[in-house]
Amino acid sequence: MIKIIIADDHAIVRKGLRQIVEETPDMIVTDEASNCQEVLEKVRKGNFDVVILDLTMPGRGGVDTLKEIKSEKPDLPVLVLSVHPEEQYAMRVLKAGAAGYVNKESAPVELIEAIRKVASGRKYISTTLAENLALNLDSDFEKPLHESLSDREFQVMCKIAMGKTMTDIANELNLSIKTISTYRTRILEKMNMKSNAEIARYAIKNGLVD
């Protein structure tokens, strides 16, 4: 029996995921979490075979949470679930230690396949993403601008694009306003932009924020 914890800030989503999982005889949802801190605390204390982690929960964010889970329990597979297009986020979270990436619009059968695969110690990526990666290897594919950002810069960029202030971002990430300002400067330089409005337009156009 594959024991699963679902981490998502939307109760309706958690309920839907639980229903999908528990219709499958070899899986059971043994716990839930509604924010990043809660899932970290439960993972530390509990015994799970797979973590299903929403990428955009309030607070520190999914990538930071993923990294912390993997640093404390490196053998625990984390399957990232997100509303964002996989071509924009999947490689970043896989590099950060995720065992797989599933879009929330995927069919239930794909989610079940992904859970089984990561629980067995393998990686899961969709057929579409695998094909895109193969095409990129065979072409002079130009990476999007945000690919040049570090994980922290990418996280700050998305929060800026959502209209959050430097103070809001600093509080959410437990960093100083000066540090966030430094990240913003780096983001603008790397992406050849001059304002938060340009960051927001870019992020929306590329499906990086809701």
C-alpha positions in Angstrom: 0.0 0.0 0.0 1.4 3.4 -1.1 1.0 5.9 1.8 0.5 9.5 0.5 0.4 12.9 2.1 -1.3 15.6 0.0 -0.1 19.2 0.4 -2.3 21.9 -1.2 -3.8 25.1 0.2 -7.2 24.4 -1.4 -9.5 22.1 0.6 -11.5 21.3 -2.5 -8.4 20.2 -4.4 -7.3 18.0 -1.5 -10.7 16.4 -1.4 -10.6 15.7 -5.1 -7.1 14.3 -5.0 -8.0 12.1 -2.1 -11.0 10.7 -3.9 -9.0 9.9 -7.0 -6.3 8.2 -5.0 -8.6 6.2 -2.7 -10.4 4.7 -5.7 -7.2 2.9 -6.4 -6.7 -0.3 -4.3 -2.9 0.0 -3.8 -2.9 3.6 -2.5 -4.1 5.5 0.6 -4.0 9.1 1.7 -2.8 9.0 5.3 -2.5 12.8 5.9 -3.0 16.3 4.4 -1.3 19.7 4.8 -2.6 23.1 3.8 0.7 25.1 3.8 4.4 24.7 3.4 5.2 24.7 7.2 2.6 22.1 7.9 3.8 19.7 5.3 7.4 20.0 6.5 6.3 19.3 10.1 4.2 16.3 9.1 6.9 14.8 6.8 9.4 15.0 9.7 7.1 13.1 12.0 5.2 10.8 9.6 5.9 7.8 7.5 5.0 8.4 3.9 5.9 6.8 0.6 5.0 9.8 -1.6 4.4 13.5 -1.1 2.1 15.2 -3.5 3.1 18.9 -3.3 1.3 21.9 -4.7 3.9 24.3 -6.2 2.3 27.6 -5.3 1.1 27.4 -1.7 1.3 30.5 0.4 4.5 31.4 2.2 7.9 30.1 1.3 6.7 28.4 -1.8 6.9 24.9 -3.3 10.5 24.9 -4.5 11.9 25.9 -1.1 9.7 23.3 0.6 10.7 20.7 -1.9 14.4 21.3 -1.3 13.9 21.2 2.5 12.0 17.9 2.3 14.8 16.4 0.1 17.5 17.7 2.4 15.9 16.0 5.4 14.5 12.9 3.7 16.4 12.4 0.4 14.8 9.1 -0.4 11.2 10.3 0.0 9.8 10.9 -3.5 8.0 14.3 -4.0 5.5 14.5 -6.9 4.9 18.2 -7.7 1.4 19.2 -8.8 0.8 22.6 -10.4 -1.6 24.7 -12.5 1.4 26.0 -14.4 2.5 24.7 -17.8 5.1 21.9 -17.4 7.4 23.5 -20.1 7.8 26.5 -17.7 8.2 24.7 -14.4 8.9 21.0 -14.7 12.7 21.1 -15.4 13.2 23.6 -12.5 11.5 21.4 -10.0 13.1 18.2 -11.3 16.5 19.8 -10.9 15.5 20.8 -7.3 14.8 17.2 -6.5 11.3 16.4 -7.5 10.6 12.9 -8.6 7.9 14.0 -11.1 5.7 16.9 -12.3 2.0 16.7 -13.1 -0.2 19.5 -14.3 -3.5 19.9 -12.4 -5.4 19.6 -15.7 -4.1 16.1 -16.3 -6.4 13.1 -16.3 -6.7 11.1 -13.1 -5.1 8.1 -14.8 -2.0 10.2 -15.4 -1.8 11.1 -11.7 -2.1 7.5 -10.6 0.6 6.5 -13.1 2.9 9.2 -11.8 2.4 8.2 -8.2 3.1 4.5 -8.9 6.2 5.5 -10.9 7.8 7.8 -8.3 6.8 5.4 -5.4 8.9 2.7 -7.2 12.0 5.0 -7.2 11.7 6.2 -10.8 11.1 9.7 -12.3 7.9 10.8 -13.9 7.6 13.2 -16.8 4.7 13.3 -19.3 5.1 12.1 -22.9 4.7 15.7 -24.1 7.5 17.0 -21.9 9.8 14.1 -23.0 9.1 14.9 -26.7 9.8 18.6 -26.1 13.1 17.8 -24.4 14.1 15.5 -27.2 13.3 18.2 -29.8 15.3 20.8 -27.9 18.3 18.5 -27.9 18.1 18.4 -31.7 17.7 22.1 -32.3 19.3 25.4 -31.6 16.5 26.0 -29.0 16.6 29.4 -27.4 15.9 29.2 -23.7 13.4 31.6 -22.3 14.8 34.5 -20.3 13.6 33.2 -16.9 15.7 30.1 -17.4 18.8 32.2 -16.5 17.4 33.0 -13.0 18.3 31.1 -9.9 15.5 29.4 -8.0 15.3 32.2 -5.5 15.4 34.9 -8.2 12.7 33.0 -10.1 10.6 32.8 -6.9 11.0 36.6 -6.3 10.2 37.3 -9.9 6.9 35.4 -9.7 5.9 37.2 -6.5 6.7 40.6 -8.1 4.6 39.6 -11.0 1.7 38.9 -8.7 1.8 42.5 -7.5 3.4 41.9 -4.1 5.5 44.6 -2.5 9.1 44.2 -1.4 7.9 44.2 2.2 5.4 41.4 1.4 8.0 39.3 -0.3 10.5 39.8 2.4 8.0 38.8 5.1 6.9 35.7 3.2 10.5 34.5 2.5 11.9 35.5 5.9 14.5 37.7 4.2 15.4 41.4 4.6 13.9 44.0 2.3 17.4 44.9 1.2 18.0 41.3 0.1 14.8 41.2 -1.9 15.7 44.5 -3.5 19.1 43.0 -4.5 17.2 40.0 -6.1 15.0 42.4 -8.0 18.0 44.2 -9.4 19.5 40.9 -10.6 16.3 39.8 -12.2 15.9 43.1 -14.1 19.6 42.9 -15.3 19.4 39.2 -16.3 16.1 39.7 -18.2 17.0 43.0 -19.7 14.0 44.8 -18.1 13.5 48.1 -16.4 10.3 47.8 -14.2 8.0 45.6 -12.3 5.4 46.1 -14.9 7.6 44.5 -17.5 8.2 41.5 -15.2 4.5 41.1 -14.7 3.7 41.2 -18.5 6.4 38.6 -19.1 5.3 36.3 -16.4 1.6 36.4 -17.5 2.5 35.9 -21.1 4.6 32.9 -20.3 2.1 31.3 -17.9 4.3 31.7 -14.8 1.7 33.2 -12.6 -2.1 32.6 -12.3 
